[in-house]
Amino acid sequence: MERGVEDASIGRDRWKLLVVLLVAIFMSLVGVSIVNVALPSIQQGLGASNAEIQWVLSGYALTFGVILVTAGRVGDLYGRGALFIVGVAIFTLASVGSGLAPDPLTLNIARLAQGVGSGLMNPQAIGMIQHYFHGPARARAYGLFGSTVGISVAAGPIFGGLLIAATGFEVGWRWTFFVNVPVGVVAIFLGCIWFPRPLLTRNTSQTRDLDPVGSLLLGLAVLAVLLPFVESRENAWSWLLLPIGVALTWGWVAWERRHVRRGRSPMVDLAIFRTKSFANGTLLITLYFFGVTSVWVLVALYMQDGLGHTALASGLVGLPGALLTVVTANWAGRRVVRSGRRVVIVGMLSVLAGLASSILVVQLQATSAVSEWWLLLTLAFIGGGQGSVISPNQTLTLEEVPLRYAGSSGGVMQTGQRIGTSIGISIITSLAFIVLARSNWTTAMTVGFIAIAVVVLVAMGIAVYDLRIRKQNERRHGAWMPWRR
């Protein structure tokens, strides 16, 4: 494995670097979760149609997913620090544009720009952690990354609800965007001070290796795969794009192989997929996001549409789980070096326990035997398990990836997460609504959670398989270095 090199110029200041990364990632993630609560306010304030309000969410997701791998590759070649700061600046300016938007079209254009900014900064964060941290320090850094995810998930819906309540239903949504501005300004300022120099690596000999054709093919492929799942409810024709997306993916793979045969450096070195840790970890997390991200969508629908609670109340029901994610992400970050995939498997068992107990609460609530607020406890198992899955999986998946592909490989993994999220939410929520049309919310929630549990079981099977492979390699080659277990 190619280890991260601690530049003499950064030394202990790498933890300052991590602070900048986490502040910006916190901003981008809060910007997602806070908007979910603000959608009714946006619709009333701008008079947006259902299709226009759908694009407030899906437009961001599309641009974010499309540019991830390309942005990671550009950062690998020309300097991750500069591109990270550019991404933060775009996201911050787009937040101003979103908050000032006079109509739905302007808002959706600004949201597309926010997705671009987020797509630029996220792979650089992973690449910089890979570069400046290694061994137990890298696992700890990813643990703090996971804690930031948990805090942002918890803070977004609650903060959004408070802002709307304080500033008024019709205009409160604007402040859910403006709140990003001071955070973004601070992140840019600290990045300019604390990031290692030079911010931009000018290596003209590698300019020809940016692989623009590969970037275009992959971007179009991701767009064609994602668009049907975010647009199908309004435009059934979008499903025609799915086979085109598959064909474009095949074309991208063929191009990258040809690029390598010609002695050029590809956007993504497909050889990394022959590394079991990367291939297994990427597939595992794609399936995990396919299933578990739908939990919070179904819970919000159940609490608001099924039981008549407010958006703030539906956000509060997930608060213990989000906070427990913070705790378990740090716990897992300290133990993944010694325990490897076992930490991920324990996390998935906790998620399965949370799904089973949540089904029980929903069933008992229908008979008035228990209150729906028992979900505070059962969903905490899911949140706690999440902290033991996401961050440790990043550590294990990227451990053998060469540093020259750290950003693009991180982009590949995050693209899998975005595709898994979009497809999973589309399929599982559609399944729940099909059941709801023939039954009630109790049955719809039960069927939806069972479907999620099946997906998590498949993902856990991959984790068990990966653990066996690691044990076989350890017996064959002797004990691995601790950070490679």
HUPEBEL-V60978 format. One record per backbone hydrogen bond with DSSP energy under -1.0 kcal/mol. CO is the residue of the C=O (numbers start at 1). NH is the residue of the N-H. If there is no record, write none. Layout:
BEGIN
co={CO CO}
nh={NH NH}
END
This chain:
BEGIN
co={7 7 10 11 12 13 14 15 16 17 18 19 20 21 22 23 24 25 26 27 29 30 32 34 38 39 40 41 42 43 49 50 51 54 55 57 58 59 60 61 62 63 67 68 69 70 71 72 73 74 75 78 79 80 81 82 83 84 85 86 87 88 89 90 91 92 93 94 95 96 103 104 105 106 107 108 109 110 111 112 113 114 115 116 117 118 121 122 123 124 125 126 127 128 129 134 135 136 137 138 139 140 141 142 143 144 145 146 147 148 149 150 151 152 155 156 157 158 159 160 161 162 163 164 168 171 174 174 175 177 178 180 181 182 183 184 185 186 187 188 189 190 191 199 201 203 204 206 207 211 212 213 214 215 216 217 218 219 220 221 222 223 226 226 227 228 231 231 235 236 237 238 239 241 242 243 244 245 246 247 248 249 250 251 252 253 254 255 256 257 258 259 260 268 269 270 271 272 275 276 277 278 279 280 281 282 283 284 285 286 287 288 291 292 294 295 296 297 298 299 300 301 301 302 303 310 311 312 313 316 318 319 320 321 322 323 324 325 326 327 328 329 330 331 332 335 336 339 340 341 342 343 344 345 346 347 348 349 350 351 352 353 354 355 356 357 358 359 360 361 362 364 365 371 372 373 374 374 375 379 380 381 382 383 386 386 389 390 391 392 393 394 398 402 403 405 406 407 408 409 410 411 412 413 414 415 416 417 418 419 420 421 422 423 424 425 426 427 428 429 430 431 432 433 435 435 440 441 442 443 444 445 446 447 448 449 450 451 452 453 454 455 456 457 458 459 460 461 462 463 464 465 466 467 468 469 470 471 472 473 474 481 482}
nh={10 11 13 14 15 17 18 19 20 21 22 23 24 25 26 27 28 29 30 31 33 34 36 38 42 43 44 45 46 48 53 54 55 58 59 61 62 63 64 65 66 67 71 72 73 74 75 76 77 78 79 201 83 84 85 86 87 88 89 90 91 92 93 94 95 96 97 98 99 100 107 108 109 110 111 112 113 114 115 116 117 118 119 120 121 122 125 126 127 128 129 130 131 132 133 137 139 140 141 142 143 144 145 146 147 148 149 150 151 152 153 154 155 156 159 160 161 162 163 164 165 166 167 168 172 174 177 178 179 180 181 184 185 186 187 188 189 190 191 192 193 194 195 82 203 206 207 209 210 215 216 217 218 219 220 221 222 223 224 225 226 227 229 230 231 232 234 235 238 239 240 241 242 245 246 247 248 249 250 251 252 253 254 255 256 257 258 259 260 261 262 264 263 270 272 273 274 275 279 280 281 282 283 284 285 286 287 288 289 290 291 292 294 295 298 299 300 301 302 303 304 305 306 307 309 314 315 316 317 319 322 323 324 325 326 327 328 329 330 331 332 333 334 335 336 339 340 342 343 345 346 347 348 349 350 351 352 353 354 355 356 357 358 359 360 361 362 363 364 365 366 369 368 374 375 376 377 378 379 383 384 385 386 387 389 390 393 394 395 396 397 398 401 405 406 409 410 411 412 413 414 415 416 417 418 419 420 421 422 423 424 425 426 427 428 429 430 431 432 433 434 435 436 437 438 439 444 445 446 447 448 449 450 451 452 453 454 455 456 457 458 459 460 461 462 463 464 465 466 467 468 469 470 471 472 473 474 475 476 477 478 484 485}
END
